[in-house]
Structures are given as C-alpha cells and as structure tokens.
C-alpha cells in the first residue's frame, strides 16, 4: 500500500478565455459555458514543453513532501502529448529534476494519472526511496484551433504526487482500471493527421457510465460506499459529465472537486491538478476518504480510493 506524501502542480501563465474564442470562432461564451462549464483554460507559451510543466509540478510535489530528487527511486510520467517520439519525455524530466532509478512514460490518456498511481504503488515495495507520479500535457498543440467543437475544451498543465510506502493503514485502499478498445475511434489522432477527432456525444454517454461503474467497483473492493466518500476528485473533462457522475454515485456537489471552469480538460494532468488545489485549499484532511476517477481515449478508465494522510 502506498500513501501520497506530497502533491504539486504547474500551469502556463497564458489564459485563453471564452471571449477569445468568440472573437475568432462561430461560438459564444454562453454556448461554451452551458455545454462544458469551461470559462478559461491555460495555454503553453511558444517553446514551453510538456517536460517543462512536468518538471515544475514534480519539484513542487517533492517540496510539499519534504523530499529531494535524490529520494526518488521511480518516475512515472502520464502523458498523451510527449515532446517527441523517442526517447520518452520522462527521460528529460528525470534529467532536469535530478531523480534516480527508473523513468518511463505511461499512455492511458485522461485516466493516465490514476493508472500511474496504481503502477507506481505496486512497485514501491521493491524500490529504494519514493515514487514520483506526474501527469503533464500540452494538449492545445494537438487540437485544431479552427474546430469549435474541440478547440474550446482543452488546456495545458501538469500535476504530480509523491508516493511512499504506507505504515499506518492510510493511502491507496482499492482501485479499478480497464479499457474498451472497441471504442478507441471515439477520440483519436489518425495516422498521418495532426489533430485529434472526437465523437463528443458518444464520449459523454460512455464517460458517465464508466466513471460510475469504475468508482462503484473500487468502493466495493474497499468495503466502502459512496456515502462514506469525503472528497470526490473526478477527471475534469466537462462539468455536465462531472455533475451527472456525482449525482448517480450519490456524492453531493460540496464533496466534489471542480476546477474545469479555470483549466478546461488537461487530460492526464487534470486529476493531480485538482488534487493539488484541494490540498492547498485545506479540503483534504487527515483520515478522509478521497475517490479519484478518470476516463479517456482508448477508451480507458481508472478509479482509486485513498485514505488521505501521510
């Protein structure tokens, strides 16, 4: 079992608001807000790479945990937007942070951070030191800026968590993850193309179902119920998806973390950014049950139940 000892985040300085899209696309702030809940998103500056955001978030998480890069024995970078095809972006992040041990990229789209938590947690027993799990994306570079159905949805950013072995029953209690490859075509970048394509209506329909089913499976494995969840941290894809999933689970709005209005969909970075903000705001208290749940291209999904505290 692993415990989250520290969290951190990093987002670009540049903000792109709905008004900015109104000025150049056939859309309105009201239309975007009603259908997505997004008001603005962060966009990486020219020359700002996925690795830069990942390094900043990782450093922040290590500082929060009171550890140094030399304490890290494994680095897992969840991303759908690596800086280049080869080598893994994690190699550059490891070099710039100065961590030791293994480092690799993990590709599970918007479920990637929870996948990374589960993978790193399973490896902790054989590590010297901690594991650093980062979700980092520069999604705005793979979105067609002239496609109003996708351009308004995505943003850039990174979030990170430091994992240590649990010694007191806190930490990762249960998890669930899966993939339905038959739905891979719903959200993809086809060979030879540069921009992603998405069947938004079908993604919405499936997303609500898989979040609920995965979250419920995780709770069952832990012997818990949704009524016991203190804080729900879902993937920040769309406010309507978040509200629908929370409602079906029976988790009230005041126990659900939502920041999609300020960052848009940041894929693998979404859950750790929300987690870092919730920790900074004092929403995460020692001993609380925290439920994470993400879904994404593939179609992948993953949930994790954590007893908060280090």
C-alpha angles and dihedrals in degrees: 000000000000133000128209104242098178143000135201143171142198130194132178118261095234115095123199113196131197088254088062089057092045088059095059110017135057093257142093138221089244092053094049094044095047095050101036112013089231120137100166142353137200120249126199116244122240107287094017107126137196088252092056092056091043093052092049093048092045092050090050092051092049091050090050090052093047091239136123130227089257088065091063117097098174135028121196118186116195110200143142091194109058116179092240140355095254136057109024114262087234088071091061092044091051091050095049094044094042097229123154135219126040126348129184144156121248120204115202098123115223092355090054100103094054089045087053093050091053094045094046092045091054090053098046096090090064097043132097102226133348135326123237116208117191132182111198133166144172094191096157087075093063097044122092103243090209096052106094092193094063108015093072095051107062138069140171130250148108139237131185144191132198115219126205130174112274118239102175108042095269122120134047108011102170142345144191130198138166149150136224105202092184087074095050092111093063092079118017151123106234122221111279094017129105104204133062123249122209137188093212098185095052093042089054093050095048095039096061091048097048094045091053095044094045094046091049092049090052093049091049091052089053093046090242137121132222089251088067094055110110098186128020115199108186128179107276101232103125133351092228091055091049093049094046094049094046091048093051091048090049094239111143124233094249090061095048121089112223126177101142088113090068103034109022119211109336095173112211090009093056102084097041091047090052090045092051092049092048090051092048091049093052094246092126112072130183112276097015122137110241120191120200122190131173139170133185152142115338083046091271131165137178138173133186133188116212132188097217121230140075 
